[in-house]
Protein backbone atom coordinates (compact mmCIF):
# COMPACT_ATOMS: atom_id res chain seq x y z
CA UNK A 1 0.00 0.00 0.00
CA UNK A 2 2.83 2.38 0.79
CA UNK A 3 4.19 2.23 -2.78
CA UNK A 4 0.74 2.77 -4.30
CA UNK A 5 0.01 5.64 -1.92
CA UNK A 6 3.32 7.35 -2.59
CA UNK A 7 3.91 6.63 -6.28
CA UNK A 8 0.61 5.49 -7.78
CA UNK A 9 -0.77 2.23 -9.07
CA UNK A 10 1.48 2.28 -12.13
CA UNK A 11 4.49 1.90 -9.79
CA UNK A 12 3.33 -1.56 -8.75
CA UNK A 13 5.02 -4.08 -11.01
CA UNK A 14 5.21 -7.46 -9.32
CA UNK A 15 9.00 -7.25 -9.11
CA UNK A 16 8.73 -3.98 -7.14
CA UNK A 17 6.15 -5.44 -4.77
CA UNK A 18 8.31 -8.52 -4.23
CA UNK A 19 11.29 -6.29 -3.43
CA UNK A 20 9.23 -4.27 -0.93
CA UNK A 21 8.07 -7.50 0.73
CA UNK A 22 11.60 -8.91 0.69
CA UNK A 23 10.58 -12.04 -1.23
CA UNK A 24 11.46 -13.38 -4.65
CA UNK A 25 9.28 -12.41 -7.58
CA UNK A 26 8.46 -16.04 -8.36
CA UNK A 27 7.56 -16.64 -4.72
CA UNK A 28 5.12 -13.75 -4.89
CA UNK A 29 3.62 -15.13 -8.12
CA UNK A 30 2.88 -18.40 -6.33
CA UNK A 31 0.39 -16.56 -4.11
CA UNK A 32 -0.60 -13.62 -6.33
CA UNK A 33 -0.63 -14.59 -10.01
CA UNK A 34 -0.69 -11.08 -11.46
CA UNK A 35 -1.29 -7.39 -11.01
CA UNK A 36 -5.08 -7.68 -11.30
CA UNK A 37 -5.14 -10.08 -8.35
CA UNK A 38 -2.73 -7.84 -6.42
CA UNK A 39 -5.05 -4.86 -6.92
CA UNK A 40 -8.02 -6.98 -5.81
CA UNK A 41 -6.20 -7.96 -2.62
CA UNK A 42 -5.16 -4.37 -1.91
CA UNK A 43 -8.68 -3.11 -2.37
CA UNK A 44 -10.07 -5.92 -0.26
CA UNK A 45 -7.65 -5.17 2.57
CA UNK A 46 -8.46 -1.47 2.63
CA UNK A 47 -12.19 -1.48 1.95
CA UNK A 48 -13.41 -4.43 3.99
CA UNK A 49 -16.46 -3.31 5.92
CA UNK A 50 -17.97 -5.13 8.86
CA UNK A 51 -20.59 -7.18 7.04
CA UNK A 52 -21.97 -8.46 10.35
CA UNK A 53 -22.65 -4.98 11.68
CA UNK A 54 -26.36 -4.42 11.80
CA UNK A 55 -27.99 -1.14 12.70
CA UNK A 56 -30.29 -1.00 15.70
CA UNK A 57 -33.80 -1.47 14.24
CA UNK A 58 -35.18 1.01 16.78
CA UNK A 59 -32.64 3.72 15.92
CA UNK A 60 -33.25 6.56 13.49
CA UNK A 61 -32.17 5.50 9.99
CA UNK A 62 -30.41 8.76 9.08
CA UNK A 63 -27.54 8.55 11.64
CA UNK A 64 -27.00 4.88 10.75
CA UNK A 65 -26.81 5.71 7.05
CA UNK A 66 -24.44 8.63 7.68
CA UNK A 67 -22.16 6.40 9.78
CA UNK A 68 -22.11 3.73 7.05
CA UNK A 69 -21.27 6.35 4.42
CA UNK A 70 -18.40 7.74 6.54
CA UNK A 71 -17.07 4.21 7.16
CA UNK A 72 -17.19 3.51 3.43
CA UNK A 73 -15.48 6.80 2.49
CA UNK A 74 -12.68 6.72 5.10
CA UNK A 75 -10.44 4.19 3.29
CA UNK A 76 -10.58 6.32 0.16
CA UNK A 77 -9.46 9.36 2.11
CA UNK A 78 -6.51 7.39 3.52
CA UNK A 79 -5.62 5.78 0.16
CA UNK A 80 -6.90 8.16 -2.55
CA UNK A 81 -5.32 6.26 -5.43
CA UNK A 82 -7.56 3.28 -4.70
CA UNK A 83 -10.69 5.22 -5.66
CA UNK A 84 -10.16 4.19 -9.27
CA UNK A 85 -10.28 0.52 -8.29
CA UNK A 86 -13.76 0.70 -6.79
CA UNK A 87 -15.28 0.98 -10.25
CA UNK A 88 -13.70 -2.13 -11.69
CA UNK A 89 -16.02 -4.63 -13.29
CA UNK A 90 -14.99 -7.52 -11.05
CA UNK A 91 -16.25 -7.39 -7.48
CA UNK A 92 -13.46 -7.70 -4.94
CA UNK A 93 -13.59 -10.44 -2.25
CA UNK A 94 -14.96 -8.16 0.49
CA UNK A 95 -17.88 -7.21 -1.76
CA UNK A 96 -18.62 -10.87 -2.43
CA UNK A 97 -18.57 -11.72 1.29
CA UNK A 98 -20.89 -8.80 2.05
CA UNK A 99 -23.30 -9.84 -0.70
CA UNK A 100 -23.35 -13.46 0.49
CA UNK A 101 -24.05 -12.46 4.09
CA UNK A 102 -26.78 -10.02 3.02
CA UNK A 103 -28.36 -12.74 0.87
CA UNK A 104 -28.31 -15.21 3.79
CA UNK A 105 -29.98 -12.67 6.07
CA UNK A 106 -32.75 -12.11 3.52
CA UNK A 107 -33.66 -15.77 3.39
N, C-alpha and C positions, 0 to 999 in steps of 0.2 A: 504494500500500500504506500509505503514511503516514497518509492520511486515514482509511482503513478501520481501521487500528490505533488511531488516536487517537479517532475519533468514531463508529465503527461502520459497518456496511454500508449502513444507511439514509441515511448522509451522502454517498452516492456518486451523485448525479444526474450525468448526462453533462456538463452545463454545468460543474459543480464540478470534475470530472476534467479537462475541457478547460482550465479556468482554471489548475489546478495544473500542467498540462503546458505551459502557455503557447501553446496552439493554439486555433483557433476551434472552436466546437462542431460545426459542419458538417464541418470537416476531420477531427475525431475520428470522426464518424459514417461517414465514408468507409471507415475501417479497422476500426471496431468499431460494428456496427449498433445495438446496444442494451446495456442493463444486463446481461442474461443472458450475452451474449458477453464483456462486460467481466469479469464474475465468473469465467467459465470461464478467461479469460486470466490473471487474478490467481492463481487456484488452480493453474493449470498452472505458472506461474512459480515459485511457492513450493514446490510439492509434487513437482516432477519428481525422480524417483529415477534412479539410474544403472541403466538397464535392461540394460546390457551387463555389469554386475558379476555375476560368477558365483563362488559360494563354492568353496573348495578341496575337491574331492571326498574327499580324505583327511583333512580336518579334522573335528573333532567338530561335530555339527549344532547343538548347543545354543548355543555362542558365536556361530555365524553367524546363527542365528535372533534372538538377543538384539540383535546389532548391526543387523540389518535392522529390527527393531522400534524401536530408538532412532533410527535414521535416518528412519524414517517418522513418528515422533512429534515430532521436533525442530521442524519447520516450524510445527506447531500450538502449540508452546510459544512460539515467536517471534511468531506471528500468531494469537492465540487466537480472534479473531472469525471466522477462516476455517474453524473446526471445523464450523460449520453447513453449509458448502458441500460437505463431503466426502460428505454423504448425499443429494445431489441425484440425481435419476433419470438425468440425462444424464451419461455418463462424460466427463471432461475430456480434452483432447488427450494429456496425459502418460500417462493410463491406457490410452488406445487404442494409443499407441506401445509401451507395455510389453506389452500383450496380444498385439500383432502379433509382437513379437520373441520372446515366449515360445512362441507358436504355431509360428513358423518353427523354433525350436530343437527342438520336439517332433517335427517331421516328419523 
